[in-house]
Amino acid sequence: MKKQSSRKVKLQSKHRQLAWGDQKIVPELRVNGIWLEQHGFKPGGQVEITVTQNELIIKPIVHGD
């Protein structure tokens, strides 16, 4: 049985320069920690992000050796 883990993080604000010179503030999500590696997320690895209404599913992409 898979062990489930839940974390709460705060969305940060990021200033994004738009093509026509304006700036827009967009949400930025930063997650880090040993717990990520313990759940299969390796430094330098790739992830797949699936977006649905009010939900992000982030899965590590595992390449066969």
Backbone as CSV, one residue per row, in Angstrom:
resi,resn,N_x,N_y,N_z,CA_x,CA_y,CA_z,C_x,C_y,C_z
1,MET,0.843,-1.178,0.000,0.000,0.000,0.000,0.889,1.242,0.000
2,LYS,0.593,2.217,-0.859,1.378,3.440,-0.951,1.135,4.341,0.246
3,LYS,2.221,4.910,0.759,2.118,5.877,1.838,1.779,7.234,1.226
4,GLN,0.745,7.877,1.726,0.364,9.182,1.219,0.902,10.268,2.120
5,SER,1.247,11.363,1.517,1.788,12.496,2.245,1.105,13.755,1.732
6,SER,0.885,14.691,2.619,0.247,15.937,2.226,1.068,17.097,2.786
7,ARG,1.260,18.123,1.998,1.998,19.318,2.414,1.194,20.547,2.035
8,LYS,1.315,21.576,2.832,0.697,22.855,2.503,1.824,23.835,2.215
9,VAL,1.751,24.516,1.083,2.739,25.518,0.708,1.999,26.768,0.245
10,LYS,2.674,27.890,0.320,2.075,29.158,-0.094,2.487,29.468,-1.529
11,LEU,1.536,29.872,-2.348,1.845,30.330,-3.691,2.532,31.682,-3.595
12,GLN,3.620,31.837,-4.309,4.372,33.081,-4.335,3.877,33.951,-5.496
13,SER,4.204,35.218,-5.450,3.892,36.133,-6.555,5.127,36.271,-7.432
14,LYS,4.929,36.247,-8.737,6.031,36.433,-9.675,5.617,37.502,-10.676
15,HIS,6.512,38.452,-10.908,6.252,39.502,-11.897,6.684,38.987,-13.263
16,ARG,5.763,38.950,-14.205,6.027,38.438,-15.542,5.970,39.588,-16.518
17,GLN,7.038,39.774,-17.290,7.089,40.823,-18.312,6.296,40.353,-19.529
18,LEU,5.332,41.130,-19.960,4.532,40.785,-21.131,5.169,41.371,-22.383
19,ALA,4.827,40.827,-23.528,5.444,41.206,-24.802,5.273,42.697,-25.115
20,TRP,4.167,43.288,-24.714,3.920,44.688,-25.076,4.385,45.659,-23.985
21,GLY,5.253,45.201,-23.058,5.872,46.082,-22.084,5.212,46.134,-20.720
22,ASP,3.998,45.622,-20.615,3.321,45.605,-19.318,3.858,44.464,-18.458
23,GLN,3.557,44.536,-17.172,3.887,43.446,-16.264,2.610,42.864,-15.701
24,LYS,2.656,41.594,-15.414,1.522,40.905,-14.813,2.057,40.089,-13.643
25,ILE,1.316,40.068,-12.560,1.695,39.234,-11.426,1.003,37.883,-11.609
26,VAL,1.804,36.813,-11.591,1.285,35.456,-11.780,1.666,34.618,-10.564
27,PRO,0.910,33.537,-10.294,1.266,32.674,-9.179,2.475,31.807,-9.514
28,GLU,3.298,31.543,-8.502,4.456,30.668,-8.666,4.432,29.666,-7.520
29,LEU,4.656,28.402,-7.849,4.650,27.334,-6.855,6.066,26.800,-6.708
30,ARG,6.594,26.840,-5.492,7.926,26.306,-5.218,7.803,25.215,-4.167
31,VAL,8.295,24.056,-4.500,8.330,22.964,-3.523,9.732,22.373,-3.516
32,ASN,10.226,22.047,-2.349,11.528,21.407,-2.237,11.603,20.674,-0.911
33,GLY,12.513,19.741,-0.832,12.713,19.033,0.425,13.064,17.577,0.227
34,ILE,13.605,17.006,1.269,13.979,15.588,1.250,12.761,14.713,0.985
35,TRP,11.611,15.146,1.472,10.400,14.359,1.304,10.068,14.122,-0.168
36,LEU,10.441,15.056,-1.053,10.196,14.852,-2.490,10.988,13.656,-2.999
37,GLU,12.264,13.587,-2.628,13.095,12.464,-3.063,12.568,11.153,-2.478
38,GLN,12.087,11.189,-1.271,11.542,9.993,-0.643,10.296,9.489,-1.370
39,HIS,9.677,10.359,-2.157,8.479,9.980,-2.905,8.736,9.854,-4.404
40,GLY,10.026,9.702,-4.782,10.351,9.392,-6.175,10.762,10.556,-7.049
41,PHE,10.886,11.753,-6.492,11.289,12.918,-7.266,12.780,13.144,-7.060
42,LYS,13.559,12.971,-8.120,15.016,13.062,-8.030,15.514,14.404,-8.563
43,PRO,16.604,14.948,-7.976,17.182,16.183,-8.515,17.550,16.009,-9.990
44,GLY,17.173,16.955,-10.821,17.453,16.870,-12.252,16.441,16.042,-13.027
45,GLY,15.523,15.416,-12.332,14.512,14.588,-13.002,13.429,15.434,-13.646
46,GLN,12.616,14.770,-14.430,11.491,15.449,-15.082,10.195,15.022,-14.415
47,VAL,9.202,15.887,-14.512,7.883,15.580,-13.975,6.820,15.790,-15.046
48,GLU,5.723,15.121,-14.864,4.536,15.316,-15.700,3.499,15.999,-14.820
49,ILE,2.943,17.108,-15.303,1.932,17.830,-14.542,0.615,17.757,-15.294
50,THR,-0.393,17.187,-14.648,-1.734,17.105,-15.211,-2.592,18.145,-14.499
51,VAL,-3.278,18.973,-15.278,-4.070,20.065,-14.721,-5.548,19.802,-14.982
52,THR,-6.321,19.839,-13.912,-7.778,19.805,-14.019,-8.300,20.975,-13.196
53,GLN,-9.589,21.148,-13.150,-10.156,22.261,-12.385,-9.762,22.147,-10.915
54,ASN,-9.026,23.148,-10.418,-8.622,23.227,-9.012,-7.747,22.070,-8.535
55,GLU,-7.014,21.422,-9.445,-6.170,20.303,-9.031,-4.966,20.172,-9.954
56,LEU,-3.794,19.976,-9.362,-2.574,19.642,-10.092,-2.134,18.265,-9.641
57,ILE,-1.811,17.410,-10.585,-1.243,16.099,-10.273,0.161,16.095,-10.846
58,ILE,1.158,15.944,-9.966,2.560,15.982,-10.378,3.157,14.611,-10.165
59,LYS,3.648,14.009,-11.259,4.225,12.668,-11.205,5.637,12.704,-11.768
60,PRO,6.567,11.983,-11.109,7.913,11.899,-11.683,7.874,11.050,-12.947
61,ILE,8.673,11.417,-13.946,8.800,10.613,-15.162,9.973,9.677,-14.926
62,VAL,9.692,8.384,-14.933,10.717,7.388,-14.673,11.134,6.779,-16.010
63,HIS,12.419,6.912,-16.336,12.956,6.357,-17.579,13.570,5.003,-17.286
64,GLY,13.318,4.030,-18.150,13.917,2.707,-17.994,15.414,2.748,-18.261
65,ASP,16.184,1.961,-17.474,17.644,1.945,-17.642,18.049,1.075,-18.801
